[in-house]
Amino acid sequence: MNKLGNHSRDPVPLGERRSSAALVNFTNSVYCSLPAYDHVIRVIVALGFTAGITALWSAFILAAVVNAVTGYIGARTGLSSANINLYTFGRYGSIFPNLIILVVSTVWFALTLELFADGVKFTAYQWLSLDLSKALVIAIASIITTGIVFFGFTAMDWLSRIAMPFLIATLLLIAVLAMPTMSVSLEQILSLPASSSALSPSLAFGATLGAFMGGVCTFPDTARYARSGRGGGLIGAASLGFVIPLVLIVSVMPSISGGQATFIENLVQLEFSAYALPILILAAFTTNVMNLFMGSVATLRLIPASLGDHLTAGRKDDLSTLACAIAGTVIAWVGISDHVIQFFFFIGMILPPVAGVYIARFFLIRKFADGWLDLSRVPRFRSHSIIALAIGVIAGLVALFTEGAVVPAFSSLIALCAAAIGYLLLHEEADIGAGGDLDRRP
C-alpha cells in the first residue's frame, strides 16, 4: 500500500513527527549524494585545497542560512513544499512552481541514476571483469527506488537510519586506510595547488550554491516532520552548514590523489573496490528516494490544481510515483552527466524565487487567516505571489548574465531576495488576515 498520499495533501500531525536526531540523519543522507561527492572533488582539484574549501564552505554556509528558514517554515506549517506553493500561489497559480519542483526532482533522480550506473559498471569491470549494461543497471536501480517510495516517508526514514551511519563509518574507514597507500601525503593534499583555470572560484561558489539551493527550497518536505519550528531551523542550519560539508570533504580527501574524474573511480583506483559498491548503493538510494518522493508529491498537487481533487483518488499516488520514475529513467538513459554545472546553475535560477515568495509569506510576515491550514479554501490565483515570482526569476537571469565574476556567482541568492522583496511590496493585507499567528500554532 502506498503511504505517500497520507500527508501529500495535508499537514503532518504532531503525533507523527520525528526526533531532531532522526531528521538530521535523514537530511544528511539526502544531501550527501553522488553528484555532491564528484562536485567536491572537481572543485578541490581545480582550485587547490585552500581555495576549493573556501569556495565550497562559503556556499554551504549561505545555503544553510536559507535552509534554516525553510526548515522552520516546513516544521511550523507541517506542509510539503508543494502544498506551501499551493497556499502561496493559489490552486491554479501553483501549477508553475510545482512543475518546477517536479522537473528539478526528476532530473536530479536521473542524474543520480546515471552516476550510479557509471560507478557500478566501472567497479564491476575493474573488480570482477564484468561488462554490465548501463541501461540495465539504470532500470534496476529505478525499480528498486520506486518500490521504496511506494511505502512512503516511513520506509525512507528507516533506510536512512540504517544506511547513513554505515555509510559515514565506511567513508571514514577508507580515509584512514587510504592514507598509507596514497601517492601523496596528507600535507601535500592540504597544500594542493590549483590545476585548472577552467573552473574559477566564483564559478565553483555559484555552482555549489545553486545546486544546494535546490534542496534548500524543497527542504520543507523533510522539515515538516520536525517537532517544532525551532527544531526544523536548527536541523537545516546544522546539517548544511557543518555536518554535510565536513562529511563530503573528509570523505573525498583520499580520492583527490586517485587521478580519476569521479569519487567511485578514485576509490577503485586506490584498490577499495569492495567498499565502492556498498557506498554507491547507499549514497544513491538514500538520495534518490527523496528525489522521487518530492517529484511524486509535486505531481499529486499538479493534478488537482488543473483537473480537480476527485481525480487523485484511488491509484493516483502510485501513478504519480511511476510517472516520475519512468521520466527520470528515460532521461538517465539519454544522459545528463555532461551538463552538471549547467544544471546546477539552472536549479539556482529557477527554484530560489519560489522559496523567496513563500519565505516572505510564511516567515517575514508570519500572519495567517483563521483556518489557514484548510487548503480547500485556497483561491485559484494569488496574483501578487505570481508577479513576485516573475520578479525573482528576471532578477536572477539579469544577475547571471551580468559581466564579471562576483554578481553571477550570487545569482541564485539575488533571485530569492528579489522575489521576497517583490512579495513584501505587492502583498495584500486582506490576504494575510488579522487572525491567527504562526507563533501560536503547535
C-alpha positions as CSV (number, residue, x, y, z in Angstrom):
1,M,0.0,0.0,0.0
2,N,1.5,3.4,-1.0
3,K,1.7,5.6,2.0
4,L,2.8,8.6,0.0
5,G,-0.7,10.1,-0.1
6,N,-1.0,10.2,3.7
7,H,0.3,13.7,4.0
8,S,0.8,14.8,0.4
9,R,-2.3,17.0,0.7
10,D,-2.4,17.8,4.4
11,P,-0.1,18.8,7.3
12,V,1.9,16.1,9.2
13,P,0.2,15.6,12.5
14,L,2.2,16.3,15.6
15,G,1.9,12.6,16.7
16,E,3.8,11.5,13.6
17,R,6.7,14.0,13.9
18,R,10.3,12.6,14.1
19,S,13.1,13.5,16.5
20,S,15.7,16.0,15.5
21,A,18.5,13.4,15.5
22,A,16.5,11.2,13.1
23,L,15.8,14.1,10.8
24,V,19.5,15.3,10.9
25,N,20.5,11.8,9.8
26,F,17.8,11.8,7.1
27,T,18.8,15.2,5.8
28,N,22.5,14.2,5.6
29,S,21.5,11.1,3.6
30,V,19.6,13.2,1.1
31,Y,22.3,15.9,0.6
32,C,25.4,13.6,0.6
33,S,24.7,12.4,-3.0
34,L,26.9,11.0,-5.7
35,P,26.8,14.3,-7.6
36,A,27.9,16.1,-4.4
37,Y,30.9,13.9,-3.9
38,D,32.0,14.3,-7.5
39,H,31.5,18.1,-7.4
40,V,33.6,18.5,-4.3
41,I,36.5,16.5,-5.9
42,R,36.2,18.6,-9.1
43,V,36.3,21.9,-7.2
44,I,39.2,21.0,-4.9
45,V,41.3,19.5,-7.7
46,A,40.7,22.5,-10.0
47,L,41.1,25.3,-7.4
48,G,43.6,23.8,-5.0
49,F,42.7,22.7,-1.4
50,T,42.6,26.0,0.3
51,A,40.7,27.9,-2.4
52,G,38.5,25.0,-3.1
53,I,37.4,24.5,0.6
54,T,36.9,28.3,0.9
55,A,34.6,28.4,-2.2
56,L,32.7,25.2,-1.1
57,W,32.2,26.1,2.6
58,S,31.2,29.7,1.9
59,A,28.4,28.4,-0.4
60,F,27.4,25.8,2.2
61,I,27.1,28.5,4.9
62,L,25.0,30.8,2.8
63,A,22.7,27.9,1.8
64,A,22.5,26.8,5.4
65,V,21.1,30.2,6.5
66,V,18.3,29.8,4.0
67,N,17.9,26.2,4.8
68,A,17.2,27.1,8.5
69,V,14.4,29.4,7.3
70,T,12.8,26.9,5.0
71,G,13.2,24.3,7.7
72,Y,11.4,26.5,10.2
73,I,8.6,27.1,7.7
74,G,8.2,23.4,7.0
75,A,8.1,22.4,10.6
76,R,5.7,25.2,11.7
77,T,3.2,24.5,8.8
78,G,3.7,20.8,8.6
79,L,3.2,21.2,4.9
80,S,5.2,19.8,1.9
81,S,6.8,22.4,-0.4
82,A,4.1,21.5,-3.0
83,N,1.4,22.4,-0.5
84,I,3.2,25.5,0.6
85,N,3.2,26.6,-3.0
86,L,-0.5,25.8,-3.3
87,Y,-1.3,28.1,-0.4
88,T,1.2,30.8,-1.5
89,F,0.3,30.9,-5.2
90,G,-3.3,29.6,-5.4
91,R,-4.7,26.4,-6.8
92,Y,-4.0,27.3,-10.4
93,G,-1.2,29.7,-9.7
94,S,0.8,26.9,-8.0
95,I,1.0,24.8,-11.2
96,F,4.2,26.6,-12.4
97,P,6.2,26.4,-9.1
98,N,5.1,22.8,-8.5
99,L,6.0,22.0,-12.1
100,I,9.5,23.4,-11.4
101,I,9.8,21.1,-8.4
102,L,8.7,18.2,-10.5
103,V,11.2,18.9,-13.2
104,V,14.2,19.5,-10.9
105,S,13.4,16.5,-8.7
106,T,13.1,14.2,-11.8
107,V,16.3,15.5,-13.4
108,W,18.1,15.0,-10.0
109,F,16.7,11.5,-9.9
110,A,18.0,10.9,-13.5
111,L,21.4,12.3,-12.7
112,T,21.9,10.2,-9.7
113,L,20.7,7.1,-11.6
114,E,23.3,7.8,-14.3
115,L,26.2,8.4,-12.0
116,F,25.2,5.3,-10.0
117,A,25.2,3.2,-13.2
118,D,28.5,4.6,-14.3
119,G,30.0,3.7,-10.9
120,V,28.6,0.2,-10.8
121,K,29.7,-0.5,-14.4
122,F,33.2,0.8,-13.7
123,T,33.6,-1.0,-10.4
124,A,32.2,-4.3,-11.7
125,Y,34.6,-4.3,-14.7
126,Q,37.7,-3.3,-12.6
127,W,37.0,-5.7,-9.7
128,L,35.2,-8.6,-11.3
129,S,35.9,-8.1,-15.1
130,L,32.1,-7.9,-15.7
131,D,30.9,-5.7,-18.5
132,L,27.5,-4.7,-17.3
133,S,24.8,-2.9,-19.3
134,K,24.5,0.7,-18.2
135,A,20.9,0.8,-19.3
136,L,20.0,-2.3,-17.4
137,V,21.7,-1.0,-14.2
138,I,19.7,2.2,-14.5
139,A,16.4,0.3,-14.9
140,I,17.1,-2.0,-11.9
141,A,18.0,1.0,-9.7
142,S,14.9,2.9,-10.8
143,I,12.7,-0.1,-10.0
144,I,14.2,-0.5,-6.5
145,T,13.9,3.2,-5.7
146,T,10.3,3.2,-6.9
147,G,9.5,0.2,-4.7
148,I,10.9,2.0,-1.6
149,V,8.9,5.2,-2.3
150,F,5.7,3.2,-2.6
151,F,5.9,2.7,1.2
152,G,6.2,6.5,1.8
153,F,8.3,8.5,4.2
154,T,8.4,5.8,6.8
155,A,10.4,3.4,4.6
156,M,12.7,6.3,3.5
157,D,13.3,7.2,7.2
158,W,14.2,3.6,8.1
159,L,16.5,3.4,5.1
160,S,18.4,6.5,6.1
161,R,18.6,5.3,9.8
162,I,20.4,2.1,8.6
163,A,22.3,3.4,5.6
164,M,23.7,6.8,6.8
165,P,25.7,5.6,9.9
166,F,27.1,2.7,7.9
167,L,28.0,5.0,5.0
168,I,29.8,7.5,7.2
169,A,31.6,4.8,9.1
170,T,32.7,3.2,5.8
171,L,33.9,6.5,4.4
172,L,35.9,7.3,7.5
173,L,37.4,3.8,7.5
174,I,38.5,4.3,3.9
175,A,40.0,7.7,4.8
176,V,42.1,6.1,7.5
177,L,43.1,3.0,5.4
178,A,43.9,5.0,2.3
179,M,46.5,7.3,3.9
180,P,49.4,4.9,3.8
181,T,48.7,3.8,0.2
182,M,48.3,7.2,-1.4
183,S,50.8,8.5,-3.8
184,V,50.8,11.9,-2.0
185,S,51.0,12.7,1.7
186,L,48.3,14.4,3.7
187,E,50.5,17.6,3.9
188,Q,50.7,17.6,0.1
189,I,46.9,17.3,-0.2
190,L,46.4,20.2,2.2
191,S,48.8,22.3,0.2
192,L,47.4,21.1,-3.2
193,P,47.8,23.9,-5.8
194,A,45.3,24.8,-8.5
195,S,45.4,22.6,-11.6
196,S,42.9,24.2,-13.9
197,S,41.8,27.7,-15.0
198,A,38.5,26.4,-16.5
199,L,36.8,26.5,-13.1
200,S,37.2,29.8,-11.3
201,P,36.5,30.3,-7.6
202,S,33.4,32.3,-8.4
203,L,32.1,29.7,-10.8
204,A,32.7,26.9,-8.2
205,F,30.9,29.0,-5.5
206,G,28.0,29.8,-7.7
207,A,27.5,26.2,-8.9
208,T,27.7,24.9,-5.3
209,L,25.3,27.5,-4.0
210,G,22.9,26.9,-6.9
211,A,23.0,23.1,-6.6
212,F,22.3,23.1,-2.9
213,M,19.7,25.9,-3.1
214,G,17.6,23.4,-4.9
215,G,17.5,21.2,-1.9
216,V,17.1,24.2,0.4
217,C,14.0,25.3,-1.4
218,T,12.3,21.9,-1.1
219,F,13.6,21.3,2.5
220,P,10.1,21.7,3.9
221,D,9.4,18.2,2.5
222,T,11.7,16.9,5.2
223,A,11.4,19.6,7.9
224,R,7.6,19.2,8.1
225,Y,8.3,16.0,10.1
226,A,10.2,18.1,12.8
227,R,8.5,18.5,16.2
228,S,8.9,22.3,16.3
229,G,9.8,25.3,14.2
230,R,13.0,25.8,16.1
231,G,13.9,22.2,15.6
232,G,13.3,22.4,11.9
233,G,15.5,25.5,11.6
234,L,18.3,24.0,13.7
235,I,18.3,20.8,11.6
236,G,18.5,22.8,8.4
237,A,21.4,25.0,9.7
238,A,23.5,22.3,11.4
239,S,23.1,19.8,8.5
240,L,24.1,22.0,5.6
241,G,26.3,24.5,7.5
242,F,28.6,21.9,9.2
243,V,27.8,18.2,9.1
244,I,27.3,17.7,5.4
245,P,30.4,19.8,4.1
246,L,32.5,18.1,6.8
247,V,31.4,14.6,5.7
248,L,31.9,15.4,2.0
249,I,35.3,17.0,2.3
250,V,36.8,14.3,4.7
251,S,35.3,11.5,2.5
252,V,36.9,12.7,-0.7
253,M,40.3,13.6,0.6
254,P,41.8,10.2,-0.3
255,S,40.2,10.3,-3.7
256,I,41.9,13.6,-4.6
257,S,45.1,11.6,-5.2
258,G,43.4,9.0,-7.4
259,G,43.6,10.9,-10.6
260,Q,40.2,9.9,-11.8
261,A,37.2,12.1,-12.6
262,T,34.7,10.6,-10.1
263,F,34.6,9.7,-6.5
264,I,33.9,6.0,-7.1
265,E,36.6,5.7,-9.8
266,N,39.1,7.1,-7.4
267,L,38.2,4.5,-4.8
268,V,38.6,1.7,-7.3
269,Q,42.0,3.2,-8.4
270,L,43.1,3.1,-4.7
271,E,42.0,-0.6,-4.6
272,F,39.0,-0.1,-2.5
273,S,36.5,-1.7,-4.9
274,A,35.0,-3.8,-2.2
275,Y,34.0,-0.6,-0.4
276,A,33.0,1.2,-3.5
277,L,29.9,-0.9,-4.3
278,P,28.2,-0.5,-0.9
279,I,29.0,3.2,-0.9
280,L,27.5,3.5,-4.4
281,I,24.3,1.7,-3.4
282,L,23.8,3.6,-0.1
283,A,24.7,7.0,-1.4
284,A,22.5,6.6,-4.5
285,F,19.3,5.1,-2.9
286,T,19.2,7.3,0.2
287,T,19.3,10.4,-2.0
288,N,17.2,9.2,-4.9
289,V,14.2,8.0,-2.8
290,M,13.8,11.7,-1.7
291,N,14.2,13.0,-5.3
292,L,11.4,10.6,-6.4
293,F,9.3,11.4,-3.3
294,M,9.4,15.1,-3.9
295,G,8.6,14.7,-7.6
296,S,5.6,12.5,-6.7
297,V,4.2,14.9,-4.1
298,A,4.5,17.8,-6.6
299,T,2.7,15.7,-9.2
300,L,-0.1,15.0,-6.8
301,R,-0.6,18.7,-6.4
302,L,-0.4,19.4,-10.1
303,I,-3.3,17.1,-10.8
304,P,-5.9,18.6,-8.5
305,A,-4.7,22.1,-9.4
306,S,-5.6,21.5,-13.0
307,L,-8.2,18.7,-13.1
308,G,-9.9,18.6,-9.7
309,D,-9.2,16.8,-6.4
310,H,-11.6,14.0,-7.1
311,L,-9.3,12.7,-9.8
312,T,-6.5,11.9,-7.3
313,A,-8.4,9.2,-5.5
314,G,-7.5,5.5,-5.8
315,R,-4.3,4.7,-7.6
316,K,-3.1,8.2,-8.4
317,D,-0.4,8.1,-5.7
318,D,1.1,5.0,-7.3
319,L,0.7,6.5,-10.8
320,S,2.5,9.8,-9.9
321,T,5.4,7.8,-8.5
322,L,5.6,5.6,-11.6
323,A,5.3,8.6,-13.9
324,C,8.3,10.4,-12.3
325,A,10.3,7.2,-12.2
326,I,9.8,6.4,-15.9
327,A,10.6,10.0,-16.9
328,G,13.8,10.0,-14.8
329,T,14.9,6.6,-16.2
330,V,14.5,7.8,-19.8
331,I,16.5,11.0,-19.0
332,A,19.2,8.8,-17.4
333,W,19.3,6.6,-20.5
334,V,19.7,9.7,-22.7
335,G,22.4,11.1,-20.4
336,I,22.8,14.3,-18.5
337,S,26.0,13.9,-16.5
338,D,28.0,16.0,-19.1
339,H,25.9,19.1,-18.2
340,V,26.2,19.0,-14.4
341,I,27.4,22.6,-13.9
342,Q,24.8,24.0,-16.2
343,F,22.1,22.0,-14.4
344,F,23.4,23.4,-11.0
345,F,23.0,27.0,-12.3
346,F,19.6,26.1,-13.7
347,I,18.5,24.9,-10.3
348,G,19.9,28.1,-8.7
349,M,17.9,30.2,-11.1
350,I,14.5,28.5,-11.1
351,L,13.8,27.3,-7.6
352,P,15.1,30.1,-5.3
353,P,12.4,32.7,-6.5
354,V,9.7,30.2,-5.5
355,A,11.3,29.9,-2.0
356,G,11.7,33.7,-1.8
357,V,7.9,34.2,-2.2
358,Y,6.9,31.7,0.5
359,I,9.7,32.8,2.8
360,A,8.3,36.3,2.7
361,R,4.8,34.9,3.1
362,F,5.4,32.4,5.9
363,F,8.5,33.8,7.7
364,L,8.9,37.6,7.2
365,I,5.2,38.4,7.6
366,R,4.0,35.3,9.6
367,K,0.4,36.2,9.8
368,F,-2.3,33.7,8.9
369,A,-6.0,33.9,8.5
370,D,-8.2,31.6,10.7
371,G,-8.4,28.1,9.1
372,W,-5.2,28.7,7.1
373,L,-4.4,25.0,7.1
374,D,-7.6,24.2,5.2
375,L,-6.1,24.0,1.7
376,S,-9.5,23.6,0.2
377,R,-10.2,27.3,0.9
378,V,-7.3,28.5,-1.2
379,P,-8.3,30.8,-4.1
380,R,-7.4,29.9,-7.7
381,F,-4.7,32.6,-8.1
382,R,-2.7,34.9,-5.8
383,S,-1.6,37.3,-8.5
384,H,0.8,39.2,-6.2
385,S,2.7,36.0,-5.5
386,I,3.0,35.1,-9.2
387,I,4.2,38.6,-10.0
388,A,6.8,38.4,-7.2
389,L,8.0,35.0,-8.6
390,A,8.4,36.6,-12.1
391,I,10.4,39.5,-10.5
392,G,12.7,36.9,-8.8
393,V,13.3,34.9,-12.0
394,I,14.1,38.1,-14.0
395,A,16.4,39.4,-11.4
396,G,18.2,36.1,-11.2
397,L,18.6,36.0,-15.0
398,V,19.9,39.5,-15.1
399,A,22.5,38.7,-12.4
400,L,23.6,35.5,-14.1
401,F,24.4,37.2,-17.3
402,T,26.0,40.3,-15.8
403,E,29.6,40.8,-16.8
404,G,32.2,39.9,-14.2
405,A,32.6,37.1,-11.7
406,V,31.0,38.2,-8.5
407,V,27.4,39.1,-9.4
408,P,26.7,35.9,-11.4
409,A,28.0,33.8,-8.5
410,F,25.3,35.2,-6.3
411,S,22.5,34.9,-8.9
412,S,20.5,32.3,-7.0
413,L,20.6,34.4,-3.8
414,I,19.7,37.5,-5.8
415,A,16.7,35.7,-7.4
416,L,15.5,34.6,-3.9
417,C,15.8,38.0,-2.3
418,A,14.2,39.8,-5.3
419,A,11.2,37.5,-5.2
420,A,10.8,38.1,-1.4
421,I,11.1,41.8,-1.7
422,G,8.6,41.8,-4.6
423,Y,6.1,39.9,-2.4
424,L,6.6,42.3,0.5
425,L,5.9,45.2,-1.8
426,L,2.9,43.6,-3.5
427,H,1.1,41.5,-0.9
428,E,-2.4,42.4,0.2
429,E,-3.2,42.8,3.9
430,A,-6.6,41.1,3.3
431,D,-4.8,38.1,2.0
432,I,-2.7,37.8,5.1
433,G,-5.6,38.3,7.6
434,A,-5.7,39.6,11.1
435,G,-6.4,36.4,12.9
436,G,-4.1,33.5,13.8
437,D,-0.4,34.0,14.3
438,L,2.1,31.3,13.3
439,D,3.7,31.5,16.7
440,R,0.5,30.4,18.3
441,R,0.3,27.3,16.2
442,P,1.6,24.0,17.7
